[in-house]
Amino acid sequence: MDDSRKNVQDIINTLKQEFTLSPTGSSYLGDFALVKDKIGLKFKKAWKVENSNSEFKLCWISYTNSFEVASHTGGQSFSESCNYFVGYLKHSLDLAHTLIRPETFEDKLRELFNREEIDFKEYKKFSRRYYVLSNNENRLRDWLNDEFVGCLQNLDGFSIEFLNDTCLFRFSKSACLREALDLCKIGLRLSEIV
């Protein structure tokens, strides 16, 4: 067993001490913008995470990250395959296609010339922290509530994408125990909210 697989299995074993996990089938994630452009995207395994009144699917995926290291003689390109956990949830709420991700400096600059992001006056901190796009702004505005905003308000590197009656959510970091624990807590909470 390679180190990355062992690390993921160690994380799952720890999660099983805190949550009810059971193996489950795969889900097609390729339509979600959060992962569809990733190089070498592979669906590895999935578990149903549940408690007495909610459940979601925790998926183990991997993809390749490429980066360049500059030096005084030029530079080199490197790539590595990394493991990630993402949450997948089927729900009865239809928010069409909505993406909520951390807002970047680049987003703020782009907004000076092209106003496409949705801001919420009643949730100023949320609007400063997250970049929100939707092809059905009215439906999103009608649904967005204190409970959902409160759930995401103080998370770092968290993104969620709604696609009709499903959603995918994740942290930007590769698979580690802290994010996996947080992802499970958030996934169970989201399954109660949406």
C-alpha positions in Angstrom: 0.0 0.0 0.0 1.5 3.4 -1.0 1.8 6.2 1.6 -1.0 8.3 0.2 -3.4 5.4 0.3 -2.3 4.5 3.8 -2.8 8.2 4.9 -6.3 8.2 3.5 -7.1 4.9 5.2 -5.8 6.3 8.5 -8.0 9.3 8.1 -11.1 7.1 7.4 -10.3 5.0 10.4 -10.2 8.1 12.6 -13.5 9.4 11.1 -15.2 6.0 11.9 -14.5 6.7 15.6 -16.6 9.9 15.3 -19.1 9.3 12.6 -21.1 6.4 11.1 -19.3 5.6 7.7 -20.2 2.8 5.3 -18.8 2.2 1.8 -21.0 3.3 -1.0 -21.0 3.5 -4.8 -19.4 6.2 -6.9 -21.1 9.4 -8.2 -20.3 11.2 -11.4 -18.6 14.5 -10.5 -17.4 15.6 -13.9 -20.1 18.2 -14.4 -19.0 20.2 -11.3 -16.8 23.2 -12.1 -15.0 22.6 -8.8 -13.3 19.5 -10.2 -14.0 19.2 -14.0 -10.9 21.0 -15.2 -8.6 19.1 -12.9 -5.8 17.1 -14.7 -6.0 13.4 -14.3 -9.2 13.5 -12.1 -9.8 10.0 -10.6 -12.7 8.9 -8.3 -11.1 6.5 -5.8 -13.7 5.6 -3.2 -16.8 6.8 -1.4 -18.5 6.4 2.0 -21.9 7.4 3.2 -21.5 9.5 6.3 -24.6 9.6 8.5 -26.1 10.4 11.9 -29.7 10.0 13.2 -31.2 12.6 10.9 -28.8 13.4 8.0 -26.4 11.9 5.5 -24.1 12.8 2.7 -21.4 11.1 0.6 -17.7 11.6 1.3 -15.7 11.0 -1.8 -11.9 10.4 -2.2 -10.6 11.8 -5.4 -7.2 12.5 -6.8 -5.8 14.8 -9.5 -2.5 16.2 -10.6 -1.3 19.6 -9.5 1.4 21.3 -11.6 3.7 24.1 -10.4 6.9 25.8 -11.5 9.9 26.6 -9.4 11.9 29.6 -10.6 15.6 30.0 -10.1 18.4 32.3 -11.4 19.1 29.8 -14.1 15.5 29.5 -15.3 13.1 27.2 -13.7 11.6 23.7 -13.6 8.0 22.4 -13.8 6.9 19.8 -11.4 3.6 17.9 -11.0 2.3 15.6 -8.4 -0.9 13.6 -7.8 -2.7 14.6 -4.6 -5.6 13.1 -2.7 -8.6 15.2 -1.8 -11.9 14.6 0.0 -15.1 16.2 -1.4 -18.6 16.0 -0.1 -21.5 15.1 -2.4 -25.1 15.6 -1.4 -28.4 15.0 -3.2 -31.2 17.3 -2.0 -34.7 18.5 -2.9 -33.7 22.1 -3.3 -33.0 23.2 -6.9 -30.6 26.2 -7.0 -29.9 25.6 -10.7 -26.1 26.1 -11.1 -24.6 28.1 -8.2 -21.0 28.3 -7.3 -19.8 29.7 -4.0 -16.0 29.9 -3.4 -13.5 32.1 -1.6 -13.1 35.5 -3.2 -9.7 36.3 -4.5 -7.9 39.6 -5.3 -8.2 38.7 -9.0 -12.0 38.4 -8.6 -12.1 41.9 -7.0 -10.1 43.3 -10.0 -12.3 41.6 -12.5 -15.4 43.0 -10.9 -14.2 46.5 -11.7 -14.8 45.8 -15.4 -17.3 43.0 -15.4 -20.0 42.8 -12.8 -21.1 39.2 -12.6 -20.8 38.3 -9.0 -23.8 38.3 -6.7 -23.5 40.3 -3.5 -25.9 40.2 -0.6 -26.4 43.5 1.3 -27.9 41.6 4.3 -24.8 39.3 4.5 -21.9 41.8 4.0 -19.2 39.6 5.7 -20.3 36.6 3.6 -20.2 38.7 0.4 -16.7 40.0 1.2 -15.5 36.5 1.9 -17.2 34.5 -0.9 -17.4 34.9 -4.7 -20.9 33.8 -5.7 -22.2 33.0 -9.2 -25.6 31.6 -10.2 -27.6 31.2 -13.3 -30.7 31.8 -11.2 -30.0 34.7 -9.0 -33.6 35.2 -7.9 -34.0 31.6 -6.7 -30.7 31.9 -4.8 -31.7 35.2 -3.2 -35.1 33.7 -2.2 -33.4 30.7 -0.5 -30.2 32.1 1.1 -30.7 32.2 4.8 -29.0 32.9 8.1 -28.5 29.2 8.8 -26.6 28.5 5.6 -24.6 31.7 5.7 -23.7 31.0 9.4 -22.5 27.5 8.4 -20.0 28.9 5.9 -19.2 32.3 7.4 -15.9 31.4 9.1 -14.6 28.6 7.0 -11.2 29.0 5.2 -10.7 27.6 1.7 -14.3 26.2 1.5 -16.2 26.0 -1.8 -19.6 24.6 -2.6 -21.3 24.2 -5.9 -25.0 23.4 -6.5 -26.0 21.8 -9.7 -29.8 21.3 -9.9 -30.6 18.8 -7.1 -27.0 17.9 -6.1 -24.1 19.8 -4.5 -20.4 19.2 -4.2 -18.4 20.9 -1.5 -14.7 20.8 -0.5 -11.8 22.5 1.1 -8.9 23.6 -1.1 -6.3 21.6 0.8 -5.3 18.1 0.0 -6.6 15.2 2.2 -5.8 15.7 5.9 -7.5 14.8 9.1 -8.6 18.2 10.2 -10.3 19.1 6.9 -11.9 15.6 6.7 -13.4 16.0 10.1 -14.7 19.5 9.3 -16.0 18.3 5.9 -18.0 15.6 7.7 -19.5 18.1 10.2 -20.4 20.5 7.5 -21.8 17.8 5.2 -24.1 16.5 7.9 -25.1 20.1 8.7 -25.7 21.0 5.0 -27.9 17.9 4.6 -30.2 19.3 7.3 -30.3 22.8 5.7 -30.8 22.1 2.0 
